[in-house]
Amino acid sequence: MGTHTGEAPHEVIVIGGGHAGLSISYFLKIRDIDHVVLERGKIGESWRSQRWHSFVLNTPNWMSILPGSSYKGKNPDGFFSVRDFIRSLDAYAGHFSLPIQEHSNVVECTQDEDTEQFLLTVLENGETRHYRANQLVIASGTMNEKRLPSFASDIPQDILQVHTTEYKEAAQLPNGAVLVVGSAQSGTEIASDLLDAGRQVYLSTSKVPRVPRRYRGRDIMDWLNAINFLDMPTNAVRDPQVLEIKQPQVSGVGMYGRTVSLQSLAQRGAVILGKLNKVKGSTVHFQPNAALHVKFADSFSTNIKDMIEGYIQHNALHSLPVEPDPADEPDLTARCASTTPSLDLRASNITSIIWATGFASDFSWLHLPVFNEDGNPEHTDGISPVPGLYFLGFPWLRKRKSGIIFGIKEDAEFIAGHIANLKEA
């Protein structure tokens, strides 16, 4: 495969061999549509290389299953460890004989002006290969480049800085306290992991919702599915800020998981701080909004429970009593929130910082007119303005649940239908 010219094209090339790429491959396979899935590492590489040792999924096992399969274990309300989930991805690809090509990193994608075929340059086990495709699915997700604030470079050199993609366990960090920056899913879980290891934790928070792990005898995800909370269509969202809200804090750690709240972390010894916004020398400065973040999270949990109560009453359901859950008790005065405006890292014995500041998208290899003025991929329900080019595995791709494994089946089947229709046209 030395050149693009003369290369027999695939009908479809899928970029990314995680749960999204495997799901679309399944639907293409059962439609007998020629395709190949190119994965930069091994199947589910991000799950393998960007998770810490104690990581578990936060959706129950029955929801963490890919299309064409069902959960057959003994613990449907339990939670996959990252190792078990990776094994399930490998088994899934093998069971359905999906055409996955590992260690194939796409470094450039263009389009032939005459044939309108997609032209891919791929580093495959260290060698350059070229591919053509009539249609292209980008299922590599939006979490492919770690995001750090600009002032991270101002942190003193003797303070170890680690992004969540690099954190594995507390033992990899030097002795001393740890500042975790970011209180979404990864930040709170890593803070909890550090507390379990006996570390002093300072948590710089952000505006993140939370939900109780269980309510009236059922997992919260079961309820959210029942009340159609997860099925809100993206095109029905009127407030753009809704699309920016992070996934609610909740944990799968433990037999039936556990509720995670800022106040519960504070009760375990974490210092709850506002959003980090400035570094000067060895001093880090915080916005005075920790209390607002506590109250926002509590309010979200209360609103979700009110929605569930309304659903129970409307459908005259018999439900179990509300079980005690101290971590879900609202901190009405936000007394768990520190008002500390700044910390001297050295005086506080903070020897490491974990940046739980999320990810950015790197589509620098994609040389096609599919980006909006903000540089983000443009699409409607995963269908790009370029005929034959699709996106899959993005948050809010088509619905609220698009950002979780449970939502991938509907999205992948929808995109596969469009691919089949274009192929037949």
N, C-alpha and C positions, 0 to 999 in steps of 0.2 A: 504494500500500500504506500507507494512512494509519493503519489500526487493525488489531487482531487479529481482530475480529469480521467475519464475511463473507469472510475470506481463505481461498481454496482451499488446503487443506493439502498439503504434500508427504508422501509416504509416509515418507520418511526425510530427515533433514538430518544431514550430517556436519560437525562443527566441526573445522577444521584441514586444510590442504592440503599437508602434508608427505608423507613416504613412507608413513605409516600411513593418512592420509586418502585418498591416491591408491589404495592397495591395497584398502581396503574399497569405494571407488567402483568399482573394476574388477569386483569380485565382485557388486556390486549391478547394475552395467550388464549383465553377461552373464546375470543372472537377470531382466532387464527390470523392475527395481524402480525406480519413480520416486524420484529423490533429487536433492539439490544439495549441493555441498561449499562451505562458507564459509571463506575463508582471509583472515586479517587483513591480510596484505600480498600479496606475490606467491607463486606456488607455491614451496614449500620455503623460506619466509621465514627461518626460523631458520638454515637452512644458508647462506643468503645474508648475513645480517646479524650472526650470532654466531660467525663463524669467522675465523681469522687467514689471512693471505695464503698461507703455506706449508702450510696444513692439508691433510692427505690422510686418507682413510678408513683404518681399521686392520683391516678385513676385506677379503680379496682380492676382485678384481672378480667372480669367479664366484659369490660369496656376496652381492654387493651389488646384486642384481637383483630387481625387483618382480614380482609374480605375472603370469603370462601372457606373460612375455618371457624371453629367455635371453641370456647373454653371447655376443656374436658377434665380439668383438675378437681381437687377436693375443696378448694378455697376460693370460690368466685368473688368473695368480698375482700380477699387479701390483695397484696400488691407485689408485682414482679420486682425482684432485685434487678439491677442493671445487667448482671451476668445472666440471669434467667431470661431476660428479655432479648438479649443478644442471641442466646441459644435458640429462642423461638424464631427469630428472624432467619437464622441460618437454616433451621429445620423447614421453615415455610418456603424458602427459595428452593430447597432441595426437593420437597414434596411435590411442588408444582413444576419442577424442572424449568425454572425461570432463567432466561438468558442473561445472566449477570456477568459482566466483565470487570473484575476487580483490578485495582492498581492502574486505573485509566483516568488520568486527570485531564480534563478539557482545558486547554490554554487559550483557545481562540474559536470563535464562532462567527461566520459571515454568511452571506447568501449570494448564490450565483444569480447574476442579473438576468441571464437568459432563461435558465430552467426554474428559477426560484427555489431550488433545492438549498438546504442548509449544509454548509461546509464546516466541518469540525476538524481542528488540529488537536491531537491528543498525545500526551506523554504516557506511553504504555510500558510499564516496567523499564523506564529509562530511555525508551526508543520513541521517536516521533512517528505517529501513524495518522492517517487521514481518513475521514469518513464523510459520506453524503447521506442525507435523509430527506424524505419528502415532507415529514412532519417532525416536530421537536417538542419534547416535554421537559421543562426545567423543574426538576423535583429535588433540587439541592437545598431548598429551604432558604430562610433569611438569616440564619445564625451561622454564618461562615467566616466572620471576621470579628475578633474580640474588640470591644469598644472600651476605650479608656478616656477619662477626662483629660483635657489639655494640661491641667496642673499636676498630673501624675509625675511629669518630668521634674517638678520642683521638690518632690519628696527627697529628703536626704538619702545619700547612697547607701548608708549603713542599715536602712530599713528595707527588709525584704518585701518586694511587691509581687503578688501572685494574682492572676485572673482566675475566675471560677473554672475555666477550661484547664487550668494547670494544677488546681488544688486536688489532692488525693486523700490526705488525712492529716491530722494535727501533728503527727510525728515528723512530718517533712519541714515544719516551721521551727525556727529557733525558739528557745525558751523565752517566755515573756508573754505579755498581753497581745491581743490581736484586734485590729480595727477592721471590721467588715463594712464595706461601703456599698449600700444597696439592700433594701429589705423586701424584694420580691421573692419568688419561690426559691431561687438558688441562695440568695443572701440569708434568708431565715433558716434554711435547712443547714447551711454550712455553719451558721452561728450556733445552731443546736448541736451539731456534730462536735464543734469545739468545746461547748459547755459540757457535753458528755465526757470529753477527754480531760476535763478539769481546768480548762483555760479561762482566763479573764477575757471577756469579750466586750468590745465597744461596738455598737451597731448604729451606723449612720443610715437613717431611714429615708423613705420616699413615700409617695402617695400610692398605696397598694391596697386593694380590697382583700378581705378574707372571708371565709365561710367556716362553719363548724364541720368537723369531719363526719359526724353522724348526728342525725336528728330524728327523734321519734322512732328509733329502731332501724332506720335505714341509712345507708351511706348517702352523703350529701349529693354525690354525682347521680345516684339513682333518682333522688328527688328532682334535681335540675333537669334531668332527662324527662321525667314524668310531667313537669309543669311547662315543658317546651321552652325553657330558658335557653337551652343550647341551640335551639332551632331558629333563633332570630336571624332573618336574612340580612346580609350586609346592606342590600339596597333599601332596607326599611329603616336603617339607622339615620336619624335626623340630626343628631349632635355628633360632629366629627370627633369630639373628645372621647366619646364612648369607644371608638376604635383604637384609641391610644391607651386605654386602661389595661393594666397588666392582668395576667391570670390571677385569680384569688389565691391567697396563701392557704395552703392546707397540706398536710403531710401524710405519706403512706407508711411512715415508720411505725412499727408495732404490728400486732396481729390484725387489728382493724384500723390502723392508722391513728392519727391524733390531730387535734386542733392545734393550730399554731397562731398565737397572737403576740403582739409586742409586749403586752403585760405579762404573758406567761413566760416569755424569754427574760423579762426583767425579774420575775420572781425566782428565776434560776440563776440570777446574778449578772445578766447582761445590762450594760448601761445604754439606755435608749436615747439617741441623739438626733438632732435635726439633720437636714441634708447638707453634706459637705460641699462647700462652694469656693474655698480659697485655701491656699497653702502659702505660708511665709516662713522660711527657714524650717525649723523643726516643729512649728505650730500649725495645726490645722483648724480651720474656722467653719462653724456650722450655722445654718439658717435657724431662726427661732420657730421651727414648725414641727417639732417632734410631737407635740400635743395634738396638733391638727391631724397628723398622720394616724395617731392612735384612734382618734374619734372618727375619722373617715372609715377606717377598717371596721370598727365596731358598728358603725351605722350600716355599712354594707351587709354585714352578717345579720343584723336585725331586720333589714329590708327583705333579705332572702327568706328568713324564717316567716315573716309576715306573708310573703307570697305563697309559701308552702301551706300555712294555716288557711289561707283563702282557698287554695286548691282542695284541701281536705274538706272544708265546709261545703264548697260548691258541689263536690262529688259525693258527699255524705259518706266519707270513708271512715272505717274503724281504724284508729291508729293507736300506737303505744304511747304511754306518757312520755313527757320530755325527760330525758335522762340527765343527771347532773353532769356538767362539763365546766369545771372551774376556768379552763383556758378560754372559754367562750363568754365568760361573764364580762359585760362592758365595764371599762374603766371610765366611769362617767366624768371624773374630774381630770383624767389623764395624768394621774399622779405618778405613773410609771415613767413618764417622759422627763428626761433631764433638761434643764434650762441652761446647761453649760454651753457657752458660746464658742469656746475654743479649747483645745488640748495641746499641751506640749508633749510630743510623742516620746521624747526621752524621759521626761519627768514622770510620765504615766507608764513607763516601762513597756511601751508598745514597740515591739521589735519587728512586726510584720503587718502588712495591709493586704486584705483580699478584696479585689475589685469585683463586686457582683453588679457590674454596671451594664450588663447585657452585651448585645452583639450588633454589629452593623452588617450590611450586605455588601459583598464584593462581586459585582457583575462586570468588572473591567474587561473580562474576556469576551463579553457579548457585544459584538459590533453591529447592532441592529436598532432601528428606530422605535424602541419600545419603552423609552423612559420619559417620565414627566419632568416638569421644570425643577422638581426637588431631587431628581436623579433616581427616583424609585420606579420599578417596573410598572408599566401601565397595563391594566387588564380589566375585564368585566367578567366576573365569575370564573377567573382563571384563563379566559380567552384573550389573547393579546391582539393589538391592532394589526399585527403581521399575520396574514393567513397561514394556518398550520403551526403556529407557535403558541404554546400553552405554559402556564405556571401551575404548580401543584405543591401543597404542603405549607402554604403561607397562612398566617393568622388572618381570620376574617376573609378568607378567599371567597367563600360564598355564604357562610353562616358563622355564627359565633363559635360553633364547635369545630370549625375548620382548623383551628390551632392545636387541637388535641388528637391523639390517635383515633379516638372514637369517631371523629368526623371525617376521616380520610376515605372511608368506603364510599360515601355518597359523592364526594368530590371527584375521586378517581373514576367512578363509574360514569359520572357526568362528562368528564373530559374524554374518556374512552368512547363515549357515544358520538361526540363531535368529531373525533378522529375517524371513526368508522364512516360517518356521513361524508366527510371530505374525501376520504379514500374512494368512496363509491360515486362521488359526483363526476 
